Amino acid sequence: MEAAVLELPPIKVKDIPRIETHDGEDMYRAIENMVRETKKASGLVFNTFQELEEPELAKLQEQFLKPTFTIGPFHKRFSAASTSLFTQDGSSISWLDARAPRSVLYLSFGSIAAMDQQKLNEMAWGLADSMQPFLWVVRPGLVRDSEWLAVLPNEFLEATRDRGYIVKWAPQQEVLSHPAVGGFWTHSGWNSTLESICEGVPMICSPFFGDQMVNSRYVSDVWRIGIRLEKGLERGEIRDAVRRVMVERDGEEMRQRVMCLKEKAGFCLNSGGSSYKALDALVNFITSFTSPD
Protein backbone atom coordinates (compact mmCIF):
# COMPACT_ATOMS: atom_id res chain seq x y z
CA MET A 1 0.00 0.00 0.00
CA GLU A 2 2.99 2.31 0.50
CA ALA A 3 4.26 1.66 -3.04
CA ALA A 4 4.22 4.59 -5.44
CA VAL A 5 1.88 4.65 -8.43
CA LEU A 6 4.50 5.30 -11.10
CA GLU A 7 2.02 6.79 -13.56
CA LEU A 8 0.64 9.23 -10.96
CA PRO A 9 3.40 10.74 -8.85
CA PRO A 10 3.28 11.45 -5.89
CA ILE A 11 0.28 9.15 -5.37
CA LYS A 12 0.76 5.93 -3.41
CA VAL A 13 -1.32 2.79 -3.85
CA LYS A 14 -3.15 3.54 -0.58
CA ASP A 15 -4.14 6.96 -1.95
CA ILE A 16 -6.08 5.64 -4.95
CA PRO A 17 -9.69 6.79 -4.44
CA ARG A 18 -11.95 4.02 -3.25
CA ILE A 19 -15.60 3.79 -2.35
CA GLU A 20 -16.85 1.03 -0.09
CA THR A 21 -19.56 -0.95 -1.87
CA HIS A 22 -21.11 -4.40 -1.78
CA ASP A 23 -20.99 -4.64 -5.57
CA GLY A 24 -17.57 -3.80 -7.00
CA GLU A 25 -18.67 -4.43 -10.58
CA ASP A 26 -21.42 -1.82 -10.31
CA MET A 27 -18.89 0.72 -9.06
CA TYR A 28 -16.45 -0.02 -11.87
CA ARG A 29 -19.24 0.38 -14.41
CA ALA A 30 -20.24 3.72 -12.85
CA ILE A 31 -16.66 4.99 -13.06
CA GLU A 32 -16.35 3.76 -16.63
CA ASN A 33 -19.53 5.63 -17.51
CA MET A 34 -18.24 8.84 -15.90
CA VAL A 35 -15.04 8.67 -17.94
CA ARG A 36 -16.96 7.91 -21.13
CA GLU A 37 -19.37 10.82 -20.63
CA THR A 38 -16.50 13.17 -19.76
CA LYS A 39 -14.83 12.31 -23.05
CA LYS A 40 -18.06 13.24 -24.85
CA ALA A 41 -18.18 16.70 -23.26
CA SER A 42 -17.43 19.80 -25.31
CA GLY A 43 -15.26 21.23 -22.54
CA LEU A 44 -14.23 20.72 -18.92
CA VAL A 45 -14.86 23.11 -16.01
CA PHE A 46 -12.76 22.77 -12.84
CA ASN A 47 -13.19 24.16 -9.34
CA THR A 48 -9.53 25.10 -8.96
CA PHE A 49 -7.14 27.79 -10.12
CA GLN A 50 -4.38 27.46 -12.67
CA GLU A 51 -1.51 28.32 -10.34
CA LEU A 52 -2.43 25.55 -7.88
CA GLU A 53 -2.49 22.57 -10.26
CA GLU A 54 -0.84 23.69 -13.47
CA PRO A 55 1.06 20.44 -14.31
CA GLU A 56 -1.98 18.27 -13.59
CA LEU A 57 -4.28 20.47 -15.64
CA ALA A 58 -1.87 20.35 -18.57
CA LYS A 59 -1.89 16.53 -18.45
CA LEU A 60 -5.70 16.44 -18.39
CA GLN A 61 -5.93 18.75 -21.36
CA GLU A 62 -3.43 16.59 -23.22
CA GLN A 63 -5.41 13.44 -22.40
CA PHE A 64 -8.90 14.72 -23.19
CA LEU A 65 -7.99 17.17 -26.00
CA LYS A 66 -10.77 19.56 -24.95
CA PRO A 67 -10.96 23.15 -23.77
CA THR A 68 -10.51 23.39 -20.00
CA PHE A 69 -11.76 26.22 -17.81
CA THR A 70 -10.34 26.67 -14.29
CA ILE A 71 -12.79 29.16 -12.79
CA GLY A 72 -12.38 28.40 -9.08
CA PRO A 73 -12.33 28.73 -6.21
CA PHE A 74 -16.13 28.54 -6.53
CA HIS A 75 -16.77 29.41 -2.87
CA LYS A 76 -15.28 32.86 -3.39
CA ARG A 77 -18.07 33.62 -5.87
CA PHE A 78 -20.97 32.75 -3.50
CA SER A 79 -21.92 33.58 0.08
CA ALA A 80 -21.10 30.93 2.67
CA ALA A 81 -24.72 30.75 3.84
CA SER A 82 -25.90 29.76 0.37
CA THR A 83 -23.86 26.54 0.45
CA SER A 84 -24.35 25.36 4.06
CA LEU A 85 -26.21 22.08 4.62
CA PHE A 86 -26.76 22.62 8.37
CA THR A 87 -27.70 25.44 10.73
CA GLN A 88 -24.52 27.31 11.56
CA ASP A 89 -23.67 28.10 15.19
CA GLY A 90 -22.47 31.70 15.20
CA SER A 91 -21.40 31.49 18.85
CA SER A 92 -18.16 29.94 17.64
CA ILE A 93 -17.11 33.33 16.23
CA SER A 94 -17.72 35.06 19.57
CA TRP A 95 -15.61 32.39 21.25
CA LEU A 96 -12.80 32.90 18.73
CA ASP A 97 -12.90 36.66 19.31
CA ALA A 98 -11.53 36.09 22.83
CA ARG A 99 -8.58 33.97 21.63
CA ALA A 100 -5.04 34.97 20.71
CA PRO A 101 -4.03 35.21 17.04
CA ARG A 102 -3.29 31.85 15.36
CA SER A 103 -3.75 29.98 18.65
CA VAL A 104 -6.83 27.87 17.84
CA LEU A 105 -7.01 24.59 15.95
CA TYR A 106 -10.29 24.23 14.05
CA LEU A 107 -11.61 20.69 13.49
CA SER A 108 -14.35 19.66 11.09
CA PHE A 109 -14.85 16.51 9.03
CA GLY A 110 -17.58 17.58 6.67
CA SER A 111 -21.21 16.55 6.39
CA ILE A 112 -20.84 12.85 5.53
CA ALA A 113 -17.82 11.23 7.21
CA ALA A 114 -18.45 8.98 10.20
CA MET A 115 -16.24 7.08 12.63
CA ASP A 116 -16.49 4.65 15.52
CA GLN A 117 -16.32 5.55 19.21
CA GLN A 118 -12.75 4.35 19.66
CA LYS A 119 -11.43 6.68 16.95
CA LEU A 120 -13.31 9.63 18.41
CA ASN A 121 -11.79 8.90 21.81
CA GLU A 122 -8.30 8.84 20.28
CA MET A 123 -9.01 12.20 18.65
CA ALA A 124 -10.23 13.67 21.91
CA TRP A 125 -7.27 12.56 23.99
CA GLY A 126 -4.77 13.52 21.30
CA LEU A 127 -6.28 16.99 21.39
CA ALA A 128 -6.19 17.10 25.17
CA ASP A 129 -2.54 16.01 25.27
CA SER A 130 -1.55 18.70 22.74
CA MET A 131 -2.60 21.42 25.21
CA GLN A 132 -3.79 23.62 22.31
CA PRO A 133 -7.04 25.61 22.22
CA PHE A 134 -9.52 24.14 19.75
CA LEU A 135 -12.89 24.69 18.09
CA TRP A 136 -14.38 21.30 17.24
CA VAL A 137 -17.38 20.61 15.02
CA VAL A 138 -18.93 17.38 16.34
CA ARG A 139 -21.74 16.88 13.88
CA PRO A 140 -24.74 14.75 14.91
CA GLY A 141 -24.06 11.41 13.23
CA LEU A 142 -20.27 11.76 13.34
CA VAL A 143 -20.35 8.67 15.56
CA ARG A 144 -23.04 6.28 14.36
CA ASP A 145 -26.07 5.64 16.58
CA SER A 146 -24.89 8.00 19.31
CA GLU A 147 -26.28 11.12 20.93
CA TRP A 148 -24.39 14.35 20.39
CA LEU A 149 -22.06 15.26 23.30
CA ALA A 150 -22.64 11.86 24.91
CA VAL A 151 -20.02 10.52 22.50
CA LEU A 152 -17.22 12.48 24.23
CA PRO A 153 -15.68 11.25 27.51
CA ASN A 154 -16.66 13.38 30.52
CA GLU A 155 -13.03 13.41 31.63
CA PHE A 156 -12.04 14.96 28.29
CA LEU A 157 -14.75 17.63 28.52
CA GLU A 158 -13.61 18.52 32.02
CA ALA A 159 -9.91 18.60 31.11
CA THR A 160 -10.43 20.91 28.12
CA ARG A 161 -13.34 23.10 29.21
CA ASP A 162 -11.16 26.24 29.47
CA ARG A 163 -9.56 25.87 26.03
CA GLY A 164 -12.02 23.94 23.90
CA TYR A 165 -15.34 24.82 22.28
CA ILE A 166 -17.62 22.24 20.67
CA VAL A 167 -20.48 22.97 18.26
CA LYS A 168 -22.72 20.94 15.96
CA TRP A 169 -21.86 23.04 12.91
CA ALA A 170 -19.84 26.19 12.30
CA PRO A 171 -19.71 28.91 9.61
CA GLN A 172 -16.55 27.40 8.17
CA GLN A 173 -15.43 30.15 5.81
CA GLU A 174 -15.85 32.73 8.56
CA VAL A 175 -14.00 30.51 11.03
CA LEU A 176 -11.06 29.89 8.69
CA SER A 177 -10.73 33.61 7.98
CA HIS A 178 -10.71 34.49 11.70
CA PRO A 179 -7.31 35.71 12.97
CA ALA A 180 -7.47 33.38 15.98
CA VAL A 181 -7.40 30.24 13.80
CA GLY A 182 -3.92 28.86 13.20
CA GLY A 183 -4.66 25.39 11.85
CA PHE A 184 -7.41 23.25 10.34
CA TRP A 185 -7.82 19.52 11.04
CA THR A 186 -9.87 18.35 8.07
CA HIS A 187 -11.18 15.27 6.25
CA SER A 188 -9.57 16.76 3.11
CA GLY A 189 -12.71 17.18 1.06
CA TRP A 190 -11.92 19.40 -1.92
CA ASN A 191 -14.14 22.29 -0.82
CA SER A 192 -12.56 22.35 2.65
CA THR A 193 -9.07 22.09 1.17
CA LEU A 194 -9.67 25.06 -1.13
CA GLU A 195 -11.26 27.10 1.66
CA SER A 196 -8.23 26.52 3.88
CA ILE A 197 -5.81 27.47 1.11
CA CYS A 198 -7.78 30.64 0.35
CA GLU A 199 -7.50 31.74 3.98
CA GLY A 200 -3.84 30.79 4.39
CA VAL A 201 -4.43 28.12 7.05
CA PRO A 202 -2.15 25.04 7.25
CA MET A 203 -3.86 21.66 7.60
CA ILE A 204 -3.82 18.36 9.45
CA CYS A 205 -5.39 15.76 7.15
CA SER A 206 -7.46 12.71 8.09
CA PRO A 207 -8.92 11.46 4.79
CA PHE A 208 -11.82 9.00 4.92
CA PHE A 209 -12.63 8.02 1.32
CA GLY A 210 -12.75 9.03 -2.33
CA ASP A 211 -10.71 11.99 -3.54
CA GLN A 212 -9.84 12.91 0.05
CA MET A 213 -6.92 10.46 -0.14
CA VAL A 214 -5.38 12.27 -3.12
CA ASN A 215 -6.18 15.75 -1.80
CA SER A 216 -4.39 15.05 1.47
CA ARG A 217 -1.33 13.66 -0.35
CA TYR A 218 -1.05 16.90 -2.29
CA VAL A 219 -1.42 18.95 0.90
CA SER A 220 1.38 17.06 2.65
CA ASP A 221 3.78 16.08 -0.15
CA VAL A 222 3.30 18.46 -3.09
CA TRP A 223 2.21 21.84 -1.75
CA ARG A 224 3.71 21.04 1.69
CA ILE A 225 1.10 23.07 3.53
CA GLY A 226 0.05 20.46 6.06
CA ILE A 227 0.48 17.03 7.61
CA ARG A 228 -1.31 13.80 6.78
CA LEU A 229 -1.95 11.45 9.71
CA GLU A 230 -0.48 8.29 8.21
CA LYS A 231 -1.37 6.06 11.18
CA GLY A 232 -5.05 6.93 11.03
CA LEU A 233 -6.30 8.27 14.35
CA GLU A 234 -3.80 7.50 17.12
CA ARG A 235 -3.53 9.87 20.07
CA GLY A 236 0.27 10.11 20.11
CA GLU A 237 0.48 10.97 16.42
CA ILE A 238 -2.41 13.42 16.84
CA ARG A 239 -0.70 15.19 19.76
CA ASP A 240 2.56 15.51 17.82
CA ALA A 241 0.84 16.68 14.62
CA VAL A 242 -1.14 19.37 16.44
CA ARG A 243 2.00 20.66 18.17
CA ARG A 244 3.95 20.56 14.92
CA VAL A 245 1.40 22.63 12.98
CA MET A 246 0.46 25.04 15.75
CA VAL A 247 3.69 25.85 17.61
CA GLU A 248 6.77 24.36 15.95
CA ARG A 249 8.98 25.71 13.18
CA ASP A 250 7.56 23.24 10.64
CA GLY A 251 4.13 24.77 11.15
CA GLU A 252 5.40 28.27 10.49
CA GLU A 253 7.03 27.12 7.25
CA MET A 254 3.75 25.47 6.19
CA ARG A 255 1.95 28.71 7.01
CA GLN A 256 4.32 30.73 4.84
CA ARG A 257 3.78 28.37 1.90
CA VAL A 258 0.00 28.38 2.21
CA MET A 259 0.00 32.18 2.51
CA CYS A 260 1.75 32.31 -0.88
CA LEU A 261 -1.04 30.15 -2.33
CA LYS A 262 -3.62 32.40 -0.66
CA GLU A 263 -2.17 35.39 -2.49
CA LYS A 264 -2.29 33.53 -5.81
CA ALA A 265 -5.89 32.43 -5.17
CA GLY A 266 -6.88 36.02 -4.45
CA PHE A 267 -5.23 37.37 -7.57
CA CYS A 268 -6.68 34.73 -9.90
CA LEU A 269 -10.25 36.01 -9.34
CA ASN A 270 -9.38 39.65 -9.98
CA SER A 271 -9.42 41.32 -13.38
CA GLY A 272 -6.55 39.87 -15.38
CA GLY A 273 -6.23 36.80 -13.13
CA SER A 274 -6.31 33.26 -14.48
CA SER A 275 -9.79 32.35 -13.16
CA TYR A 276 -11.21 35.72 -14.22
CA LYS A 277 -9.99 35.17 -17.76
CA ALA A 278 -11.11 31.52 -17.73
CA LEU A 279 -14.66 32.53 -16.80
CA ASP A 280 -14.73 35.03 -19.65
CA ALA A 281 -13.45 32.32 -21.98
CA LEU A 282 -16.13 29.90 -20.74
CA VAL A 283 -18.90 32.42 -21.39
CA ASN A 284 -17.57 33.06 -24.89
CA PHE A 285 -17.25 29.31 -25.50
CA ILE A 286 -20.85 28.63 -24.47
CA THR A 287 -22.27 31.53 -26.48
CA SER A 288 -20.35 30.38 -29.55
CA PHE A 289 -22.67 27.40 -29.95
CA THR A 290 -25.55 27.99 -32.33
CA SER A 291 -29.02 27.22 -31.03
CA PRO A 292 -30.96 24.49 -32.86
CA ASP A 293 -33.80 25.76 -35.06
Secondary structure, 3 states (H helix, E strand, C coil): CCCECCCCCCCEHHHCCCCCCCCHHHHHHHHHHHHHHHHHCCCEEECCCCCCCHHHHHHHHHHHCCCEEECCCHHHHCCHHHHCCCCCCCHHHHHHHCCCCCCEEEEECCCCCCECHHHHHHHHHHHHHHCCCEEEECCCCCECCCCCHHHCCHHHHHHCCCCEEEECCCCHHHHHCCCCEEEEEECCCHHHHHHHHHCCCCEEECCCCCCHHHHHHHHHHHCCCEEECCCCCCHHHHHHHHHHHHCCHHHHHHHHHHHHHHHHHHHHCCCCCHHHHHHHHHHHHHHCCCCCC
